[in-house]
């Protein structure tokens, strides 16, 4: 008999389970479940190998204002948005963490191929203007989100190149052979067949599934696994479960070592159920980083007023 569960996540954050049936059907055919274990699956314990420094990377974005551009070709939708990316560096020897590498970018996007330059609203409120060919306002958000994700990928790779172990919030975007783990807190696609997915219900905190390969035979294959962060009272088989990714450019032995490391460490920094609205999947360092990044983006009401003032001043100066 089917059971109904009320998820612990606050409703405004959606749900940890967000299936997309069409996407799931398309990708499940490209999953190799036998890259690590070709027989029956059992939970695998995580192993802390004593890595000294861990960098958690994330980004936040905000639409500052919606725009309409009027020209001889008619109206075009636009938007101003700000995103910020950064890292929390966890020094496990010194037992301290600090926010580092904060980068803030402001974009003015115009749809329908329209070109315009957004007037500056102040020394720290200059927006880089770009044109988007599509007229759909959703294409503006897609371009904006893509710019933030690219900035996250660049920062993750830079930190990994220095020898830091990187845990990036979200799927892996850079598939070079560095130790960067993509951390996915919600489940939009269910990659495993019924026979293998039953092991998820047997996972205990600090345990993972065997590795599987997503996109096998395609242009961007990557290793992945599920892990349990915490036991959730009254939860179901997928409660407290996250998924992780690694570049398939790494050899299998390195992938197993890094997967074991991540599986052991992530439960340590999982958010307590009584503290975070997306517990335990929203990691404590990521939550702290998001708060700091929003501070760097500036007060939204002030930014909106400054943008309105800059546009109005420009229009007044242009005359009739």
C-alpha angles and dihedrals in degrees: 000000000000118000130210121222130189106222119231093227115102108257094244089066094056115225137306087242112062107161122193105193097197093047091046092053092049096050102036090071089060098054121109107203095181104064092108107013123023096183133055115328127240131175115276121213119237117239124213105214093187099256106183103210130035123185119201111201127196143146137213129202137195135188104230098186141348115235138199118202115203117199139148087278091058133255123333128191119240142168142196116220140172128208131182130194129188147137141249109218114208113202102197094188094053091036094227139113132205137181112247143168097029113181124182124196130182122202134189110199127190124193133217093043091290117156124212140142117235110226116241115260094197143316093297097032104069114135124208107227123223135172123227118203096215121082095209109105087219088068089063091056090046092053091045093050091045091055091053093047091051090051090051090051092050092050093046092053093046091054093044090052088060090058098259120139105240129206108187120195105238136017121327112268100174113058099190118133098267130117099263119140120202109216116206115189100184131048114233095156127035105216104181130076120239094264094057100032092063088076089069090072089056096053117115124200108290094025130108141194120250115275122273130187119238118205093017109189092013134106097265111036118170137179117246141177140174122238136182118236100185144342110262115209109240091006131141130237093282098044111119092011124132132178128228135198137203132185114266087221085084118085118251095253092054090045091053091049094049093043090052091049094050092046091054097044104041096067088056091062098035112126118254115251093239095050110047130047089219098043135188096009097054101080119225094237091048092050091050091047092050091054092051094046091052089053090055090051091063133234108314095218092051092047092050093051091048091051093050090049093049093051093046092049091050092050092048091051092050092061126207 
